[in-house]
Amino acid sequence: MRISLNTTNKIKLSLDVITFVSTLVLLSPPITGIPIHEWLGLAVIIPLLVHLLINWGWLSSTTRRFFGRLPGQTRINYLLNWALFILMTAEGFTGVMISKVVLPMFGLSASHVYIYKYLHIILADSLLIVFGLHLAMHWRWILTVIKKNILAPFFGQPKSVYHASATTHSSINAE
């Protein structure tokens, strides 16, 4: 089954919203409590992996062309994505190492090495900064997808004289 660009964008936006909201909730363990913090931290892996799979084509082609001809913004976006992946992986690892709820359920005990807790806090702060930069780089795409897929069905597409007169058979097939 082939997924249309419109459906793919809806899936990407949904995954991004889930990840964003989860990240905000994860930044407040005193408010949510440690059990929710730990289980949500593990659960957020799922939308992240799906996001990576959906964008695998871009990731692989950009990796192959990274040292060749590539726009600067694409190169920065690629590096930000790697930074996010590394930070999230390290954040998850340190979280598991200091787990007070998940590990004991499996008969394991958390590490009492203070460096893991310290790193977990530092990584969370770093992740927030890189996540913000990632969000800023994709802001136009986010707004466009929201306008086309969420707002347009309720308010309709704005009528454009150019769009109505310039639509041809070939431009319809190209979409």
N, C-alpha and C positions, 0 to 999 in steps of 0.2 A: 504494500500500500504506500503510495507516494503522498507525502505531506505537503500541502501547498504552503507557500511562503507565508500566507496569512495565518494559517494554523500554527506553523513553526514559531512565528512571532508571538502568537498568543501563549504558546507553551513556554517560550523563553521569558516572556513578561511575567507569567504566573510563577515560574521557578525563581525569578529574580525577586519578586515581591515576597514569596515564602522565605527565601534566604535573607532578605533585608529585615523583615519583621522578626525572624528567628534570631538574627544577629543582635537586634536591639534588645530582645528579651534576654538573650544570653549575657548581655552586658550588665544585667541586674540580678545576680544570684541572691543578694539579700532580700530582694522583693519577691522573686519567684520561689526561692527555697532551693537548696542543693539538689534534691531529687529531680525536680523539673529541669534545673540547669544541666544536670548530667545527662538525662535521657534526651532532652532536646538537642544537646550538643552532639549526641550520637545520631539522632534522627536527621539532622541537617545535612548529613553526609549524602543522603539519598537525592535530594534535589540538586546538590552540587555535582554528583556523578552524572545525573541525567543532563545537566547543563553542559558538562564537559563532552558527553557523547554527542549531543546535538551540534556542538561547535567543533567536533573533531576534524572536519574537513578544513576549516579555517586554521585550526591549530597545526595540522600537519603541513598544509601548504605554506603557512607563514614560517614554520620551522625550517623547511627546505630553502626558502628564499631569504632567510633572515640576514645573511651576509651578502646578499645580492642587492638588486634594485628593489627597494621597498620604501614606501612613504614613511617619513619620520613619525607621524602619528600612529601608524600601524605598528612600528617597532616599539614605541613607548607602550602602547596598549598590550602588546605581546609580553613585554617585560613586567608590566603591572599584573597581568594574568599569572605569570610564573610566581611573582612575589605573593599574590593571594594564595596560590596553591601551596607554596612552601610554608607560609605563615599559618594557613588553616591546618595543614598536616601537623606542624609542630605544636600548634595550639591544642589540637585533638590529642596528640601524644602526651603532652604535659597534663592535660585534663584527665586522661585515663590514669596516669601515674599518681595523681593526687586524689583519685576518686574515693568518695566516702560512701557511695550508694551502689553504683554499678559493679565495681570489682568485688565487694563483699557478697553480692548475690551469686557470684560464681566461685565463692570460697577463696578469693584472693584478697590480699590486704594491700592497701595503698602504700606508696613509698613515703617515708618520713624525712626524705632529703628535702630541705627547705628550698633548694635551687629550683625544683620543679614548680613549686607554688609561685616563686618570684618570676620565673620565666613565663608561666601561664598569664600572669598579670601584664608583663611587658609585651608579650605577644598579642594579647587582646587589644592593648592600646595601639600597637603597630598595625594590627589588622584593621582597626577602625579607620586609621589614616589612609591606608592603601585602599580600603573598601570605598572611602569617600572619593578618592582620586578616580577610581574605576567608575563609580557612579557619575562623576562629573564628565568623564570622557564619553560616556554613553548617554548623556542627558538628552541630546537631540533625538536619538533613536527612541528613547523611552517616551518622550513627549509625542513623537510621531505615531508610535504604536498605540499609545493611549487614545490619541485623537481618532485614529482610523478604526480601532477595534472596540473601544469602550464608549467614547463619546458620540461618534458618528451614528451608531444604530439608534441612539436616543434623540439626537438633535438633527440628524441628516447631514449629508455632505454639503458644504457650501457650493452654490452654483457659480460656475465660472464660464464666461463667454468663450474664452480661449479653449477650455476643455470641451465644451459642447461642440464647437465648430471644428476643432482639430482632431477629433476622434475619427480614425479611419479603421478599416478592416485590419490592416497590418498592425496598428498600434494596439488594437484589442487583443490580437493573438500573441503579441509580445509580452503582455502582462501575465 
